[in-house]
Amino acid sequence: MNNPLQDSVARINECTEDFSINFIGKELFFSNHTLRSVESEFGVAAHRYEDVSELSASVSGGVTGKVVVVDQIMLDDLLSRPEVYTEAAGTGCLAFAYRKEDAARSLFENWDRRQFGDIGYLPMNVAPDVWRSILRLLMHEELYLPSFVADCVLKPQNHNKPCLVTDNQAEPKEPNPLYSRLTRREKQVLQLASKGQSNKIIASNLGITEHTVKLHMHNVAGKIGVSNRTAAAQFYFEVTSDEARGQTVD
C-alpha cells in the first residue's frame, strides 16, 4: 500500500534534482531562511552564490531547468559581462532582484535584449505572497515587468535620450499612461479583481459572463505588461489613489 507522505517526499526530491533556483548575491539579501522557504514552498533546490563564477563552477549536468536571480549589487558586473550570466542561466530564466527602482530602470535601459534575450525582474520590497507569485512566474519562464519600467516601453526613445524618470516623477500618479489605455470595462474588471473577487463574482457584479471577464483580464494583462492576476493587482494599487480605489469606475 502506498504511503501518501512518502510519495509526496519522493515527488519533492525528484523535482529538487531536476530544477533549481540560484540566487547570486550576499547572504544579507538571500538568507538561509529565504532559501529554505523557497525549497519548502516550491519543492525545488535553492542555492546562494557570492558571484556568477561560483554558480558556473557548481552547475550539475543533471539539472535540466533553473532560475538564476541576480541581486542589484551585481548590476555593474551583470551589464559588463552579460554573456557570463546568460551562459550560467543556460536555457533557464535569468532575473534581476532589485530594491531600488533606479537599479531596475538602469538595467532595462542598458540590457541588450536582442543579443542576450529578455530578463525578468523580481522586486524585493513587496509583500511575501506577491514575491512568491512573481518567483513562480519566473519558474515557468514568464517574465515579470514592473509597471514603472513598462512605462518606458510606451515612450519612443533613442540612444541619446533614454527613458528616465526624475525624482519628482518617481511616485505613481494619475493618469498613468498604461492605465489610461484600458477601457472603462477593463478598469472595472481590474478594480474588482484587485479586491480579490473571483471571475464568477465579478461577472455577477457587472452583469457579464465569466468568459467575458477572462477576456478583459487577458487584455488588461497585455496592455499593462504583466503576466498574472497578482501582478495586475499590484499595478492597480501602484497607479491609483486610495480615494480612487474606493470609488466605482464610471
N, C-alpha and C positions, 0 to 999 in steps of 0.2 A: 504493500500500500504506500502510495506516495506521501511524503511529508511536505505540506504546503510551505512551511518555513524553510526547509532545505531547498525546495525548488526556487523560492524567492531569492535566497542567498546565492544559489547557483547562477540565476539569471543576472544578478548584480555583478558577480565575479566575471561572468562571460563578457558583459558589457564593459567592465573595467579594463579587461585585456584588449578590447577592440577599439576603445575610444578614450581620449584623454583631453583634459583642459589644462593648458600650460600657461601659467602667469609669469611674466618677466618683469621683475621689479623687486623692491625692498620688502622685507617681512612686515615693516610698518604698515604697508598698504595691502598686502596679501598675507594675512596671518595664518598660522596653522589652523586656527579655529575656522577661518574662512574656507580653507582647503577641505577640512573635514566636513563642513556644512555642504559644500558643493558635492562631495562624494556621496553624502547621505541623501541629498535632495535628488540628484540626477543618476546615481548609480554608475558613475564613471570615475576614472582615476584623475586626481587633481595634483599638480606639481607646481612648485615655485622655483624659478631660476634667477640668479643675480643678473645675468646678461644672456644674450641670444646664443653666444658660443657654447655655454653650458647646455642649453637645450639641444643644439645641433649635435653635440658630442654624446648626448644620452638618448637620442631618439632610437627607439627599438624598431627593428624591421617588422615586428609583428603587429604594430599599431596601424590600423587601417584608416583611422579618422582622428582628427584632433582640431582643437581650437587653440590658437595662440593669442593671448591677451597681453598687450604691451602697455606698461604704465607710462603716464605722461612724463615722468622724469627721464624716460628714454627717448623723448621726442627728437632731440638733435641727432642721436645715433640712428634712429629709425629713418629720418629723412636723408641722412648722409650715406646709409648703407641699406636701402630698401630691398635690394636683391637678396641680402643675407636673411632678412626676416621673412620674405615671401618664400624663400627656399626652405626655411625652417618650418613654415606652415604647410608646405607641400600642397596637396590637393585639399587641405582643410581650410579653415576660416581664420583670417588674420583680423584682429580687432584692437582698438586703441581705448584704453581705460583713462578717463580724464576726470579731474575735479574742477578744473577751471575752463570756462567756455573759450577763452582766448587760445588755449592749447589745442582744443578741437578745431577751432577755425583755422589756426595756423597749419595744422595737418591737412585739412580739407583743401586749403588754397595751394599747398605745395606738393601734395601727393600726386604722382604721375599715374593716373588711373589707366591710361592707355597702355602703358608699359608694364605696370605691376598689378593691374586689376583693382577691383574695389576693396575698400577696407571698412570694417564695421566700427561702431562706436559703442562704448559701454560706460555710461555715466556712473560715477562712484558716489555721488551725493544725492541719490534718490532713495525712496523707501525700499526696504528689503524685498518686498514682493514684486515691485517694479524691476528691481535689479535682476532678480531671478528670472522674470519673464523675458527680459532682453537677452540674458545669457542663454536661455532656452532657444531663442530665435537664432542666436549665433551657432548653436549646436546643429541647427538644421540649415545652416548657411543662408539664413535670411538676415540681411544686414540692416541694423537699426540706424537711422539718420536723424539726429536731433533736429528739432524744429528750427532752432536758431542757425543751424548750418544749412538746413533746407532752404532758408531764405535766400542764400547765396545762389542757389540753383536757378531761382526765378529772375535774378538780376543779370543782364548782359555784362560780361566782364572781359577784360583782356589782360595781358601780362603786365601792362603798365598801370592798370587800375584794378587791383584785386578787390574782391568783395570784403570790405572791412566794416565792422560795427564799432562805433565810438562808444565811450563810456556812457554818454547820455542816451545812447540807443540800446544799451545792453538790456534794460528792463523791457519785458514784453509789453506791447501797447497795442491798442486797437485803433484802426483796423489793421490787423496783421495781414500781409499780402496773401499768405496761404489760406488763412481763414476766410478772407474776402472772396476767394474763388469758389467757396461752397455755395450751393443753392440754399434757399430758405429751408427746404425739407431736409437737406443733408445736415444743416446746422441743428435742426430739431432732433434728428436721429442721434447725432453726435452728443448733444447735450444730455439726452436721456440715457444713452449708453455710458456716459461718463459718471452718471449717478448709480451705475451698477444694475440698471434694468436689463432684463433679458430681451431677446428679439421678440418673443411672444408678447411680453408686456408692452414693449414699445409699439408693436403693431396694433395692439388693442387701444392704447392711448391716442394714437394718431389716426386710427381708422383705416389702416392699410394692412396688407398681408405680410407674413413673416418673410416671404421670399423677397418682397419689395424692400423690407428693412435690410436684408442681407445685401441686396444690390446697392443700396445707399451707403452702407458701411464700406463696401468694396470700393465705391467711388471716392468716399472720404479718404480712405487709406491711400489711394493712388494720388489724390490731389495734395495731401499734406506730407507725403513721403514717409509713411510708416508702414509697418508690416502686420500689426495686430491690434486688437481692441485696447489692450492696456496702454500701448504707446499712443494710440489715438486719444485716450482719456487724459494721458499726461500732457499731450499737446494742448488739449482743450483748457486744462487748468492753467497752463502757462500763458495762454494768449487772451484769456477772458478775465474780467474783474470779478470780485466777489458779488458785486451788485448785479452784473450781467448774468452770472450763473444762477442767481435766484429768480430771474425773470423768465417768462416764456418767450421763446423766439417768435417774433412777429412775422 
